[in-house]
Structures are given as structure tokens and as C-alpha cells.
């Protein structure tokens, strides 16, 4: 919602609920206050205020006071603004995607509710309450006793009992607060009535707002705390309630897991080595893609000692197509250390596991709990997503501090079946509370505990900070062949795709003539150059946009010292497929050699 003709002034005093005196452009102006509530904590002397000029020239007060600055935060204090903002928000179908009818100000028995709504076959009453009282970053309602507010909630309880859906929406006319709770100091009866309403099925939600000098719009859900465990409006209530919610998770989750867990090769015999390798493979990689790699890896390198002793090219070939090759390099580094320092036996303590290359808190927790039964959490993206929705976490889940707090919270409620619990959390995130698309709440054992589901805002969680855009690199890929062999080049031992083999390439999008000149500089004469299709490969932080050429040259001479110095080799197709690990970034061009990379080969098995 927008205001027009807004000016900034300085608050002087408020002789009654309806008017205030403001210094505006050097003069003392009498203005209308659009909130007749107490607002003493907002309208302090010399506070910056924002005024909308009235469109009625015959009015006694030419301005309406609509917003005020408090401790660097802009707070809208227009009592009509919440309903206007909610109506705009509802019409955008943010809360009810199937919304088909909206009628403001609808009479029901002895009350007049702010909205009557219809969505699909649902009939809904909604009451809106604006919230401007903030203390220590917690917002409270009401700021003064209100029999009318109690009456409205009681009537919503009656509507819910008669089969209507009923909602109370607390519109917090500011942004960045911790949570909302009823103001027990001012009106304990209202708090008790809200608790009764929740038990009767009334939905109690709170949303903060994006507030500017000339606008206000609904922004994001805010946690609602109806209980008062530690005393009147204690800030510690939030932590206590969140913990209480977590304590209810293990029992239904483990029951669901026992009946619904997938059959996966690493679960059949969860030795420490098998759990470790599978968890490293599953990082950034889908389960179905991992299965054939895992089986082949276990066949070729069945234990820690064989992994420690594997030649690099063998290791990378087994990993070919899985990507993120540092994972397998760190596997081997850790394996060497386990052989040297632990006699080839994987350590069982969480703290010791953390000291091994490539093992962070999640992998250490998975190994310690699944393989050794240690009561430690394993928090990955799936787990964070599930908990973000259950608890309606407003924090950015990509922040390390958020992950740390989540681990600490789960540690407090970890059941004896810690390995199964951790796997169940991962499983439900992968198959039910999924990352892409709508979560399958109808088959979720935690649905009744989920605050996001209750509010119908599952798709708004988890919260994530904006990612940096990927950089783009342009490359011209050269598939250079003589009668029997193809040129490959080994990449440097450090950096992206370190130690893998690639086709020679040139930076940028090059013409055939530029390619010819480049080859001549290296003593190669092109007999034929054929353009190949374009390709794109996406890494985590960059993209390769590639153009290709198939190039036929004279027979590669064995004394091409300069090329050999640059890391070139000349391989037959069968050797390339079996011996030399080529990253999937070049999959579009290996097809011209009639060879398949690991990903394609394994898919056929």
C-alpha cells in the first residue's frame, strides 16, 4: 500500500489521542494521529515522524501522522494500514493460492470480522490486528486493554466450531523483530483467549512488514509465542518453546523411518568405511547417481588400506563423472593418515573424525552415529530445510552460526537410536520435505508439528541469502586426432579439475583460422577442421561456455617435445575410456570419440 505527498517532521507533543503537534518546515503544525492507541513509546519528543498531506482542503488538520522512527527502525503507526496491506497481500494469493473471493468487513453474529474469504471449497473468517508495541525486539499486542479484541477472538472460536476456517493475523508494522507474543502485562485475558483459540483450531499468525516513509507491505512470517514459560513476556520463551517442539520429533520420525526407509547399498552393511565413502559421494550428488559409483568403488577398493595405496589415475577414474574431485583426493589423504596413525581402523570419536581431511561436522556426525552409535547430530542441507519449516526459522540456513545452533539443539534431543534418527532426518528431507517443488505434507509424519505447514507458507522456507552470480569463462575445445589417436592434456596438479585429463583448448570463442594458427605454432598442420556443437558446463562458482572443433592432423610425431612439456598425451580411444579420467565437463565432446565417461558407463549397468 502506498501513501502520497509524504513529508518529514519532528514530533513535539500529543495533547490527546487524536491530534499531535509537529514541527514541519520550521512551523508548528497540528496533525491528525491515525492511531488512537497509546503509542507513548513511539511518540517521544523530537522523534522523526512522517506525515501524509490530506487531499481534503477544508479539513481542520492538513496532515495525517503515519510513521515514526524509533532507534533507527521505521514503524508505521497508521491503524488503517494493516487491513489495506493484508488485502493487497491476499489478492496476490500469497496465503491462499486458491483464493477466489474476498469481502472486507463481514458481519458474523455479534462481531464484524475484517475479512471473509473463499479459497477452493474453504470458507474463511479473518481478523487483522496491527502491532506497533516493541520491547527488546519482541512485539506485543495489545498496547492497552481491549475488550473488543477479546470479543473478536471469542467469535472466531465460535466460527471455527461451526466449520469455518478462522485466522488471526497480527500485522507487525515494522521489520526485523524476533517474535510476537500477547501482552500479558496489559491484558492477560487476551493471552488466555488466544491460547483457547489455538486449541479450538483458530490459526494464529504474525507477519512483519517492509515499511518505508510512503509505503507498507506484508513481508515475512514472524514466530508466534503464545506460552509464557519463564514469566510475563520473557524473551527466553522463544528458546524454550523451540526446544519443546524439537523434543516431539524423534518418536513419529523413527516410526515413519522404520516403515519407509529406502533400501540403499551402504545401509545394508554400515561399516565405518562404507558409511564414510557413501557420505562423501553423496555430497552435492543425487542418491541414484551415487549407487553404481559406490558399488564399483567398493569392488575396486574394498577397505581403507586399498584406498590409501591406490594410484591417483585409478582413484580419479573411479570417481570420473561424480565431480568435485577434491572429495576423493581428501578421502585418500584421510585413508593414508588412518593407516599410519590408527592401524587402518577408522576412529570412532566425533572429535577425532573431525581432524581427518575432507570430514566436517556433518560427515563426522554421520560416521560416529551410523557406524558407531554415538549420540551426535549430523546436520546437512536436508536436515536444515526440515527444521527451518517445522520451526519457521527466519535465519539464513547457509550461515555457519545457524548450522551450529541447529547441531546444539538436536544434540539435546538425540535419541538412543542416533544413527537411525540422523538417517531419518536426511531421508525425510530427501523424499518428503523436498528441496525443489512443494513438500509432500500429506505423507509427512511431522506435519502436525510444522509451523510452516500450519501457516501455509512451506515454500517460503528455508531462508537463504542471495548467492553470488557465477563467473563465465569461454573456451574453444579442440578434439585433435590423427588416424588412431586423440590428443589429451593433463590439467595442473592444483586448482579446478586438478590432475584430470582434458582436450586441449583455447580461451575465448575462436574462429577456425585462429585455431589453425594456434596449431601451427605447436608444429601441427590441420588437414580438416569441422565445427562441433556448443556446450555449457556449470560448476559451483563458474560456468564454462564451450565451442568445439574436430581437427584431423598428420600423424602425431613421437618427438613433439613442446607438446609433451605442456602435458599432452596421445591416446587411443579405448585407453582414454579405460585409463585416463576425463571430467564430465567434456562429455559433449567425448561422444565424438565413441567413448563414454563414468557417468554414462555406470548408467548402463
Backbone torsions as a table, in degrees:
resi	resn	phi	psi	omega
1	UNK	NA	145.3	-173.9
2	UNK	-120.2	148.2	169.3
3	UNK	-106.9	164.9	-179.6
4	UNK	-131.1	151.2	177.7
5	UNK	55.3	55.4	-177.7
6	UNK	-92.2	135.9	177.2
7	UNK	-128.8	154.6	-178.4
8	UNK	-102.1	137.2	178.6
9	UNK	-138.7	-172.1	179.7
10	UNK	-124.0	125.5	-178.6
11	UNK	-69.8	135.2	178.4
12	UNK	-108.7	-58.5	179.2
13	UNK	-164.3	167.7	-177.9
14	UNK	-133.5	98.1	-175.7
15	UNK	-69.7	-26.8	176.2
16	UNK	-152.6	-177.3	-173.8
17	UNK	-67.1	-21.9	-168.0
18	UNK	-99.7	-23.5	-177.0
19	UNK	-131.6	161.3	175.3
20	UNK	-144.7	159.1	174.6
21	UNK	-106.2	131.7	-175.4
22	UNK	-132.5	141.0	172.0
23	UNK	-86.7	121.0	-175.9
24	UNK	-133.2	114.9	179.1
25	UNK	54.8	40.5	175.7
26	UNK	83.9	-0.2	179.8
27	UNK	-120.7	158.4	177.6
28	UNK	-89.2	121.6	-174.2
29	UNK	-120.3	135.4	173.0
30	UNK	-88.9	124.5	-175.9
31	UNK	-126.2	156.9	177.5
32	UNK	-86.2	133.2	177.7
33	UNK	-92.6	120.0	-175.5
34	UNK	-86.1	14.2	173.7
35	UNK	-138.0	114.4	-177.0
36	UNK	-89.6	7.5	176.0
37	UNK	-71.4	-174.7	-175.2
38	UNK	-64.2	-61.7	174.2
39	UNK	56.2	22.0	-178.4
40	UNK	-64.0	-33.3	-178.5
41	UNK	-73.9	-12.5	178.9
42	UNK	-96.4	-47.1	-173.1
43	UNK	-91.0	73.9	176.1
44	UNK	-96.5	157.1	-175.9
45	UNK	-58.6	134.6	178.6
46	UNK	73.4	10.6	175.2
47	UNK	-68.9	142.6	176.0
48	UNK	-74.7	130.0	-179.6
49	UNK	-127.8	160.8	-179.6
50	UNK	-122.3	135.7	-172.2
51	UNK	-124.3	138.8	173.6
52	UNK	-104.8	128.7	-179.4
53	UNK	-74.0	131.9	-178.8
54	UNK	-69.6	146.2	176.7
55	UNK	-86.4	2.8	-179.1
56	UNK	-107.2	105.6	-174.4
57	UNK	-67.2	-20.1	-177.4
58	UNK	-90.7	2.6	179.5
59	UNK	-71.0	148.0	179.1
60	UNK	-67.8	-38.2	176.0
61	UNK	-105.1	125.4	-175.0
62	UNK	-84.1	-10.6	-176.0
63	UNK	-133.3	151.5	170.3
64	UNK	-109.7	134.2	176.6
65	UNK	-84.6	118.5	-171.7
66	UNK	-116.8	-22.8	-176.5
67	UNK	-153.8	159.2	-177.6
68	UNK	-145.4	149.3	174.5
69	UNK	-94.7	133.3	177.1
70	UNK	-137.9	115.0	178.6
71	UNK	52.4	44.2	177.2
72	UNK	81.3	-1.3	-179.3
73	UNK	-109.1	136.6	178.0
74	UNK	-91.2	125.6	-177.1
75	UNK	-121.0	123.3	173.6
76	UNK	-77.0	133.5	179.6
77	UNK	-126.3	27.0	175.7
78	UNK	-85.6	114.4	-175.5
79	UNK	-69.3	-15.2	176.5
80	UNK	-88.8	-15.7	-174.4
81	UNK	-65.6	-40.6	-178.0
82	UNK	-56.5	-45.3	180.0
83	UNK	-63.7	-40.8	179.7
84	UNK	-65.1	-42.8	179.9
85	UNK	-66.3	-40.9	179.3
86	UNK	-64.7	-40.6	179.7
87	UNK	-62.0	-44.9	177.8
88	UNK	-60.4	-42.0	-178.9
89	UNK	-65.5	-43.2	178.7
90	UNK	-62.6	-41.8	-177.9
91	UNK	-66.5	-21.9	173.8
92	UNK	-79.8	-1.1	178.7
93	UNK	59.8	38.0	178.7
94	UNK	-74.7	-35.9	-177.9
95	UNK	-95.5	-39.9	-178.9
96	UNK	-124.3	97.5	-178.7
97	UNK	-57.6	-30.4	-178.6
98	UNK	-91.6	18.7	-176.4
99	UNK	-59.7	129.0	-179.3
100	UNK	-125.8	-13.9	-175.8
101	UNK	-151.0	134.7	177.3
102	UNK	-134.6	123.7	175.6
103	UNK	-129.8	113.1	176.7
104	UNK	-71.1	160.3	172.0
105	UNK	48.6	74.9	-176.9
106	UNK	-115.3	130.0	-177.5
107	UNK	-79.2	136.4	173.5
108	UNK	-141.5	115.7	-176.4
109	UNK	51.4	-118.7	-176.9
110	UNK	-97.6	9.1	-179.2
111	UNK	-119.2	163.5	172.3
112	UNK	-124.9	106.0	-177.8
113	UNK	-80.6	155.7	-176.3
114	UNK	-67.0	-34.9	-178.2
115	UNK	-145.3	143.4	164.0
116	UNK	-116.3	130.1	-173.9
117	UNK	-129.4	152.0	170.4
118	UNK	-129.2	131.4	-180.0
119	UNK	-140.3	117.2	-172.2
120	UNK	55.7	-120.0	178.7
121	UNK	-104.8	19.1	-177.2
122	UNK	-97.1	138.8	176.0
123	UNK	-115.4	124.4	-164.2
124	UNK	-131.6	132.5	167.9
125	UNK	-105.7	143.7	-178.1
126	UNK	-140.2	134.6	174.2
127	UNK	-115.6	135.9	-176.4
128	UNK	-113.0	132.3	177.7
129	UNK	-125.8	122.1	175.9
130	UNK	-79.5	139.8	-176.4
131	UNK	-124.2	121.6	178.5
132	UNK	-124.2	-7.5	-177.4
133	UNK	-86.2	120.0	-179.0
134	UNK	-128.7	132.5	176.7
135	UNK	-137.0	121.2	179.2
136	UNK	52.4	39.5	177.3
137	UNK	70.2	14.5	172.4
138	UNK	-111.3	136.4	-179.7
139	UNK	-105.5	145.3	-173.8
140	UNK	-133.4	152.9	175.3
141	UNK	-146.9	141.0	-2.5
142	UNK	-86.6	168.6	176.9
143	UNK	-89.3	-7.4	175.6
144	UNK	-153.0	154.0	-178.9
145	UNK	-52.6	137.7	-177.3
146	UNK	-141.5	100.2	175.9
147	UNK	-64.2	-33.2	-179.4
148	UNK	-63.0	-41.2	-179.9
149	UNK	-64.3	-41.4	177.9
150	UNK	-62.5	-43.9	-178.8
151	UNK	-61.1	-42.0	179.8
152	UNK	-61.8	-43.1	-179.2
153	UNK	-67.4	-40.5	177.3
154	UNK	-60.2	-40.5	178.3
155	UNK	-67.9	-33.8	176.2
156	UNK	-65.4	-36.0	175.9
157	UNK	-60.2	-44.4	178.0
158	UNK	-61.9	-42.0	179.6
159	UNK	-62.8	-41.0	178.8
160	UNK	-63.3	-39.4	178.8
161	UNK	-66.9	-25.7	179.6
162	UNK	-89.9	5.3	173.3
163	UNK	104.2	-3.7	175.2
164	UNK	-79.1	153.9	164.5
165	UNK	-82.4	141.7	-176.6
166	UNK	-132.2	137.8	-177.5
167	UNK	-134.3	139.9	163.3
168	UNK	-112.9	123.1	179.0
169	UNK	-111.3	114.4	174.4
170	UNK	-90.1	113.8	-179.1
171	UNK	-94.5	108.9	-177.6
172	UNK	-86.4	113.4	-168.3
173	UNK	-84.0	45.4	178.9
174	UNK	-165.4	-179.6	-178.2
175	UNK	-129.9	155.5	170.5
176	UNK	85.9	24.1	179.2
177	UNK	-89.8	165.1	-178.8
178	UNK	-81.9	-51.3	179.3
179	UNK	-165.1	169.5	177.6
180	UNK	-109.2	142.9	173.7
181	UNK	-148.6	148.0	178.1
182	UNK	-65.9	147.6	-175.2
183	UNK	-84.6	90.2	-177.9
184	UNK	-69.4	-28.8	-179.9
185	UNK	-64.9	-36.8	-177.6
186	UNK	-85.8	-43.5	-175.9
187	UNK	-151.0	85.7	179.4
188	UNK	-60.1	-28.2	180.0
189	UNK	-63.1	-37.2	179.0
190	UNK	-64.4	-41.1	178.6
191	UNK	-62.8	-42.3	179.5
192	UNK	-66.0	-37.2	179.5
193	UNK	-67.5	-37.6	176.6
194	UNK	-63.3	-41.9	177.8
195	UNK	-61.7	-41.7	177.8
196	UNK	-64.6	-37.4	179.5
197	UNK	-65.5	-41.9	179.0
198	UNK	-60.9	-43.1	179.0
199	UNK	-64.6	-29.3	-179.8
200	UNK	-83.3	-2.4	177.3
201	UNK	100.8	5.7	176.3
202	UNK	-74.5	132.1	178.8
203	UNK	-82.4	125.1	-178.0
204	UNK	-117.1	110.4	-173.8
205	UNK	-124.9	157.1	174.9
206	UNK	-137.2	142.1	177.8
207	UNK	-136.0	138.2	172.9
208	UNK	-87.2	177.2	-174.4
209	UNK	-133.0	146.0	166.2
210	UNK	-80.3	117.0	-175.9
211	UNK	-116.9	127.0	170.1
212	UNK	-121.4	178.3	-179.8
213	UNK	-61.6	-27.9	-175.7
214	UNK	-126.4	20.8	179.4
215	UNK	-159.7	162.9	171.0
216	UNK	-153.3	131.7	176.5
217	UNK	-142.9	150.1	179.1
218	UNK	-60.9	135.9	-174.9
219	UNK	-114.6	-69.6	-171.1
220	UNK	-150.2	154.2	178.1
221	UNK	-64.0	149.7	176.0
222	UNK	-125.4	140.1	-178.9
223	UNK	-60.9	137.2	177.4
224	UNK	-106.7	125.7	178.1
225	UNK	-117.6	105.4	-178.5
226	UNK	-90.5	-29.2	179.5
227	UNK	-76.3	162.4	177.6
228	UNK	-136.9	78.8	-170.6
229	UNK	-72.3	-39.4	-171.3
230	UNK	-101.8	4.0	-177.7
231	UNK	126.3	173.0	-171.2
232	UNK	-56.7	113.2	172.5
233	UNK	56.0	32.4	177.7
234	UNK	-66.4	137.7	178.2
235	UNK	-65.7	-25.4	-179.4
236	UNK	-67.6	-13.7	179.7
237	UNK	-53.6	-41.4	-176.0
238	UNK	-57.9	-48.2	-178.3
239	UNK	-64.1	-43.4	-178.8
240	UNK	-61.4	-46.2	-177.7
241	UNK	-67.7	-39.2	179.3
242	UNK	-62.3	-41.1	178.5
243	UNK	-65.1	-40.9	177.6
244	UNK	-60.5	-37.5	178.6
245	UNK	-66.3	-42.3	179.7
246	UNK	-63.7	-35.4	-177.8
247	UNK	-62.7	-20.9	-179.5
248	UNK	-86.2	-4.1	-173.4
249	UNK	-77.7	-47.3	-168.0
250	UNK	-55.8	-45.6	-172.9
251	UNK	-61.1	-55.7	179.7
252	UNK	-67.7	-30.6	-178.4
253	UNK	-67.6	-46.2	-179.7
254	UNK	-66.3	-36.6	176.7
255	UNK	-62.1	-43.3	177.6
256	UNK	-64.2	-43.5	-177.0
257	UNK	-62.6	-39.6	-179.2
258	UNK	-60.1	-29.7	-177.5
259	UNK	-99.3	-17.5	-169.7
260	UNK	-123.5	-1.7	-176.3
261	UNK	-64.5	144.3	178.0
262	UNK	-75.8	151.0	173.7
263	UNK	-85.1	114.1	-177.9
264	UNK	-126.6	143.6	-172.9
265	UNK	-58.0	-35.9	-177.7
266	UNK	-78.0	-14.3	176.5
267	UNK	-83.1	-19.5	-176.2
268	UNK	-68.1	-32.8	-179.6
269	UNK	-144.7	78.8	-170.5
270	UNK	-77.6	64.0	173.1
271	UNK	-70.4	158.6	179.4
272	UNK	-54.7	-41.0	-178.6
273	UNK	-65.4	-45.6	-178.8
274	UNK	-66.2	-41.7	177.3
275	UNK	-61.6	-45.6	-178.9
276	UNK	-59.3	-53.4	-178.1
277	UNK	-61.3	-43.5	-178.9
278	UNK	-63.5	-41.7	-178.8
279	UNK	-67.0	-36.7	176.9
280	UNK	-67.3	-42.3	178.0
281	UNK	-62.9	-36.5	-175.0
282	UNK	-76.1	-10.6	176.7
283	UNK	-66.0	121.8	178.0
284	UNK	64.8	16.5	-174.7
285	UNK	-138.3	139.7	-179.0
286	UNK	-69.6	151.4	-179.0
287	UNK	-58.9	-46.9	-176.2
288	UNK	-63.7	-33.2	178.3
289	UNK	-71.3	-31.2	-175.9
290	UNK	-75.6	-34.4	-171.0
291	UNK	-48.4	-55.2	-177.8
292	UNK	-66.6	-33.8	176.9
293	UNK	-63.0	-43.1	-178.6
294	UNK	-61.6	-46.8	-178.7
295	UNK	-60.9	-44.2	-179.1
296	UNK	-67.8	-38.8	179.2
297	UNK	-63.1	-44.6	-179.4
298	UNK	-65.8	-34.7	178.4
299	UNK	-67.7	-44.6	-177.1
300	UNK	-76.2	-38.6	-175.9
301	UNK	-131.0	81.0	-169.7
302	UNK	-75.9	-9.3	-177.9
303	UNK	-151.3	175.8	-175.0
304	UNK	-64.1	-38.4	-178.8
305	UNK	-65.8	-41.1	179.3
306	UNK	-67.8	-34.9	175.5
307	UNK	-64.2	-44.0	-178.6
308	UNK	-62.1	-32.2	-174.9
309	UNK	-94.6	-2.1	-173.6
310	UNK	-68.6	135.5	172.8
311	UNK	-62.2	149.1	-174.8
312	UNK	-58.6	-45.3	-178.0
313	UNK	-63.3	-35.5	176.7
314	UNK	-65.1	-45.6	-179.5
315	UNK	-60.1	-47.9	-178.3
316	UNK	-68.9	-33.0	177.8
317	UNK	-66.5	-38.6	176.2
318	UNK	-63.7	-28.3	-177.9
319	UNK	-92.9	-8.2	-172.6
320	UNK	-52.7	123.9	-179.7
321	UNK	98.5	-19.5	178.2
322	UNK	-77.5	-25.2	179.6
323	UNK	76.5	177.8	-179.6
324	UNK	48.0	60.5	-170.0
325	UNK	-66.7	-18.6	175.6
326	UNK	-61.7	-22.3	178.5
327	UNK	-60.2	-46.3	-176.5
328	UNK	-75.8	-30.5	175.3
329	UNK	-63.5	-42.4	178.7
330	UNK	-68.8	-33.0	173.7
331	UNK	-55.1	-48.3	-177.5
332	UNK	-68.2	-40.0	177.0
333	UNK	-57.6	-45.5	-179.9
334	UNK	-66.1	-38.5	179.9
335	UNK	-62.8	-42.8	178.1
336	UNK	-59.6	-42.9	-179.6
337	UNK	-67.1	-38.9	178.9
338	UNK	-63.3	-39.6	177.7
339	UNK	-64.2	-43.4	-175.0
340	UNK	-76.6	-35.3	-172.5
341	UNK	-109.3	-19.9	-176.8
342	UNK	-125.2	19.7	178.1
343	UNK	55.8	31.7	176.7
344	UNK	81.3	6.8	-179.2
345	UNK	-106.8	127.5	-179.7
346	UNK	-61.7	128.7	177.7
347	UNK	-64.5	151.3	-175.2
348	UNK	-102.1	-16.2	-176.8
349	UNK	-83.5	135.3	-179.7
350	UNK	-53.6	-45.9	-177.2
351	UNK	-64.5	-37.0	177.9
352	UNK	-69.8	-40.4	178.7
353	UNK	-59.7	-36.5	-179.0
354	UNK	-63.9	-20.9	-178.4
355	UNK	-83.2	-7.4	-177.6
356	UNK	-85.6	145.5	-179.0
357	UNK	-57.5	134.0	174.6
358	UNK	79.8	2.0	-178.7
359	UNK	-110.0	114.5	175.4
360	UNK	-102.4	-167.5	-174.0
361	UNK	-63.3	-38.0	-179.8
362	UNK	-64.9	-52.3	-177.2
363	UNK	-64.4	-39.7	176.9
364	UNK	-61.1	-42.4	178.2
365	UNK	-64.8	-39.8	179.8
366	UNK	-64.4	-47.7	-179.5
367	UNK	-63.7	-48.7	-176.2
368	UNK	-62.5	-38.8	-176.6
369	UNK	-83.8	-44.0	-175.2
370	UNK	-76.2	-44.9	-176.2
371	UNK	-85.5	-31.8	-174.6
372	UNK	-118.2	-3.2	177.7
373	UNK	72.8	17.9	178.6
374	UNK	-70.7	142.8	-179.5
375	UNK	-87.2	76.6	177.0
376	UNK	-133.9	149.7	-179.5
377	UNK	-81.4	160.8	172.5
378	UNK	-132.5	101.0	-171.4
379	UNK	-107.4	111.5	174.6
380	UNK	-117.2	-169.1	-178.3
381	UNK	-62.1	-36.0	177.7
382	UNK	-61.8	-46.1	-178.3
383	UNK	-65.0	-43.0	179.3
384	UNK	-62.1	-39.8	179.8
385	UNK	-64.9	-44.9	179.8
386	UNK	-59.6	-48.2	-177.5
387	UNK	-70.4	-33.8	178.0
388	UNK	-60.7	-36.9	179.6
389	UNK	-78.2	-42.0	-179.9
390	UNK	-61.0	-43.3	-174.2
391	UNK	-98.6	-4.3	-174.9
392	UNK	52.5	55.6	-179.9
393	UNK	-70.5	129.1	179.9
394	UNK	-90.4	-11.8	-177.6
395	UNK	-74.6	153.3	175.3
396	UNK	-70.5	116.0	-174.4
397	UNK	-72.4	-10.0	177.9
398	UNK	-80.8	-10.4	-179.6
399	UNK	-76.8	132.6	179.4
400	UNK	-56.3	-35.4	-178.8
401	UNK	-64.4	-34.6	178.7
402	UNK	-68.2	-43.5	177.2
403	UNK	-61.4	-41.5	-179.7
404	UNK	-62.2	-44.8	179.2
405	UNK	-63.4	-37.5	179.2
406	UNK	-65.2	-42.9	177.7
407	UNK	-60.4	-43.2	-179.3
408	UNK	-64.6	-39.5	-179.8
409	UNK	-67.5	-43.2	-180.0
410	UNK	-66.8	-33.6	178.7
411	UNK	-57.9	-34.5	-178.1
412	UNK	-70.4	-23.0	-175.9
413	UNK	-117.7	14.5	-176.6
414	UNK	-66.2	122.4	179.8
415	UNK	-78.9	175.7	178.3
416	UNK	-61.0	-38.6	178.4
417	UNK	-81.0	63.2	-171.8
418	UNK	-65.3	-41.0	179.5
419	UNK	-63.0	-44.3	177.6
420	UNK	-65.7	-38.6	178.9
421	UNK	-61.8	-46.8	179.5
422	UNK	-63.0	-41.6	178.0
423	UNK	-66.7	-35.7	178.6
424	UNK	-65.3	-40.0	177.1
425	UNK	-62.7	-43.8	177.7
426	UNK	-64.6	-41.0	-176.2
427	UNK	-64.6	-44.1	-177.9
428	UNK	-69.6	-30.5	175.1
429	UNK	-70.5	-31.0	-178.2
430	UNK	-83.5	-27.7	-171.8
431	UNK	-117.4	-20.9	-176.8
432	UNK	-119.9	-59.9	-179.9
433	UNK	-89.6	65.7	-164.2
434	UNK	-75.0	157.7	-176.5
435	UNK	-78.0	-31.0	-176.9
436	UNK	-120.2	121.6	-176.2
437	UNK	95.4	174.7	-175.7
438	UNK	-71.4	136.0	176.3
439	UNK	-64.1	151.9	-177.0
440	UNK	-91.7	69.5	-172.6
441	UNK	-64.0	-26.4	-177.2
442	UNK	-66.7	-18.9	177.9
443	UNK	-119.7	23.0	-178.1
444	UNK	-94.9	126.0	179.9
445	UNK	-70.6	-11.5	-178.9
446	UNK	-105.7	11.7	-174.2
447	UNK	-57.9	-38.8	-177.3
448	UNK	-72.3	-15.9	178.9
449	UNK	-94.2	-6.2	-167.0
450	UNK	-90.0	114.0	179.5
451	UNK	-69.8	-33.7	178.7
452	UNK	-66.2	-41.1	177.3
453	UNK	-64.2	-42.3	179.9
454	UNK	-57.6	-37.3	-178.7
455	UNK	-89.7	-6.3	-178.3
456	UNK	70.2	29.7	-175.5
457	UNK	-123.3	32.2	-176.5
458	UNK	-56.2	-38.2	-175.0
459	UNK	-72.9	-9.6	177.7
460	UNK	-85.8	-3.8	-178.6
461	UNK	-125.5	150.1	1.7
462	UNK	-79.6	161.3	175.5
463	UNK	-81.5	133.7	178.6
464	UNK	-136.9	138.8	175.2
465	UNK	-68.9	157.1	-179.3
466	UNK	-64.6	136.2	177.7
467	UNK	-83.8	149.3	174.3
468	UNK	-68.8	139.5	178.3
469	UNK	-63.8	144.7	179.0
470	UNK	-71.6	142.9	173.3
471	UNK	-77.3	154.6	-178.1
472	UNK	-117.1	130.2	175.4
473	UNK	-119.1	132.7	178.5
474	UNK	-100.5	136.3	-177.1
475	UNK	-138.9	145.3	170.9
476	UNK	-109.1	114.3	-174.5
477	UNK	-93.5	134.2	-174.8
478	UNK	-116.3	112.5	174.7
479	UNK	-93.6	94.4	-171.0
480	UNK	-101.1	123.2	-176.5
481	UNK	-133.2	146.0	162.1
482	UNK	-102.7	-152.9	-175.1
483	UNK	-65.4	-35.4	-173.1
484	UNK	-123.2	-19.9	-169.7
485	UNK	-123.4	161.0	178.7
486	UNK	-124.2	142.0	178.2
487	UNK	-80.4	130.4	171.6
488	UNK	-125.4	161.5	179.9
489	UNK	-136.7	132.4	179.3
490	UNK	-82.9	131.0	-179.8
491	UNK	-74.6	160.4	-178.8
492	UNK	-57.3	158.4	-176.4
493	UNK	-71.9	-10.7	177.9
494	UNK	-130.4	155.9	177.8
495	UNK	100.1	-167.5	-177.1
496	UNK	-59.9	131.2	178.3
497	UNK	54.3	38.3	-175.3
498	UNK	-57.1	133.3	173.6
499	UNK	76.7	-1.2	178.3
500	UNK	-87.4	170.4	-178.6
501	UNK	-105.9	141.1	-178.6
502	UNK	-137.9	168.0	169.3
503	UNK	-76.3	145.2	173.0
504	UNK	-54.7	148.2	-177.7
505	UNK	-148.9	163.2	176.5
506	UNK	-121.2	144.7	177.6
507	UNK	-71.0	139.9	177.2
508	UNK	87.1	176.4	178.8
509	UNK	-94.6	105.3	-171.4
510	UNK	-104.8	150.0	177.3
511	UNK	-81.8	166.8	178.2
512	UNK	-61.0	-38.5	178.8
513	UNK	-64.5	-39.3	178.2
514	UNK	-66.3	-36.5	177.9
515	UNK	-64.7	-43.6	178.4
516	UNK	-57.2	-47.1	-179.2
517	UNK	-62.2	-40.6	-179.7
518	UNK	-63.2	-41.2	178.8
519	UNK	-66.7	-41.2	179.7
520	UNK	-60.2	-37.6	177.6
521	UNK	-60.9	-22.6	-178.6
522	UNK	-105.2	14.5	175.3
523	UNK	77.0	21.0	-179.3
524	UNK	-114.2	131.8	179.4
525	UNK	-106.7	122.1	-179.4
526	UNK	-80.4	121.8	174.8
527	UNK	-84.7	-33.2	-179.3
528	UNK	-153.6	137.2	176.9
529	UNK	-125.9	122.4	-178.3
530	UNK	-121.3	123.1	178.2
531	UNK	-62.6	141.7	175.2
532	UNK	-112.0	168.9	-175.9
533	UNK	-69.1	157.5	177.3
534	UNK	-75.1	157.3	179.4
535	UNK	-149.0	153.7	176.9
536	UNK	-132.6	135.6	174.9
537	UNK	-128.5	132.5	-174.9
538	UNK	-107.6	122.1	170.8
539	UNK	-98.5	-177.9	-178.5
540	UNK	-62.4	-44.2	-172.8
541	UNK	-117.3	0.5	-180.0
542	UNK	-151.2	164.7	175.7
543	UNK	-124.7	141.5	171.1
544	UNK	-103.5	120.1	171.8
545	UNK	-102.8	117.0	-168.4
546	UNK	-120.4	142.4	169.2
547	UNK	-119.9	149.7	-176.3
548	UNK	-132.3	158.8	172.9
549	UNK	-135.4	136.8	167.7
550	UNK	-91.4	124.4	-172.2
551	UNK	-125.1	124.8	175.0
552	UNK	-100.8	128.2	-178.6
553	UNK	-124.8	170.3	170.5
554	UNK	-59.5	167.2	179.5
555	UNK	-55.5	133.2	177.4
556	UNK	-62.6	125.1	176.8
557	UNK	-79.3	145.9	-177.2
558	UNK	-75.0	-11.3	-177.2
559	UNK	-103.4	27.2	178.8
560	UNK	-74.9	71.9	-172.1
561	UNK	-58.8	-40.9	-177.6
562	UNK	-63.2	-41.1	179.9
563	UNK	-68.5	-42.2	178.4
564	UNK	-62.0	-35.6	178.8
565	UNK	-65.9	-30.7	178.3
566	UNK	-81.5	3.1	177.3
567	UNK	92.2	12.9	179.7
568	UNK	-75.0	147.0	167.3
569	UNK	-133.3	163.1	-178.0
570	UNK	-125.5	107.4	-168.8
571	UNK	-120.9	145.5	170.8
572	UNK	-75.9	157.6	-174.0
573	UNK	-57.9	-42.7	-177.9
574	UNK	-62.2	-38.9	178.1
575	UNK	-67.7	-39.1	178.8
576	UNK	-60.5	-42.2	-178.1
577	UNK	-69.4	-35.5	-172.5
578	UNK	-97.7	-29.0	-169.9
579	UNK	-112.3	-37.2	-169.2
580	UNK	-102.9	117.1	179.9
581	UNK	-72.6	117.5	179.9
582	UNK	-113.3	125.7	-177.8
583	UNK	-66.6	152.9	-178.1
584	UNK	-65.6	-11.5	175.2
585	UNK	-56.2	-26.4	-177.6
586	UNK	-103.5	16.3	-176.9
587	UNK	-59.4	-32.4	-179.4
588	UNK	-64.0	-21.7	-174.6
589	UNK	-107.5	-22.5	176.1
590	UNK	-66.4	-24.6	178.4
591	UNK	-59.6	-28.0	179.7
592	UNK	-72.8	-11.8	176.7
593	UNK	-98.8	2.5	-176.4
594	UNK	58.8	36.9	173.8
595	UNK	-122.2	160.2	-180.0
596	UNK	-121.3	141.3	175.3
597	UNK	-83.7	173.5	-175.2
598	UNK	-50.3	-46.7	-177.1
599	UNK	-57.8	-45.1	-178.6
600	UNK	-72.1	-41.0	179.8
601	UNK	-62.4	-44.6	-175.6
602	UNK	-69.2	-30.2	-179.6
603	UNK	-64.8	-27.2	-177.7
604	UNK	-81.6	-16.2	-175.0
605	UNK	-73.3	NA	NA
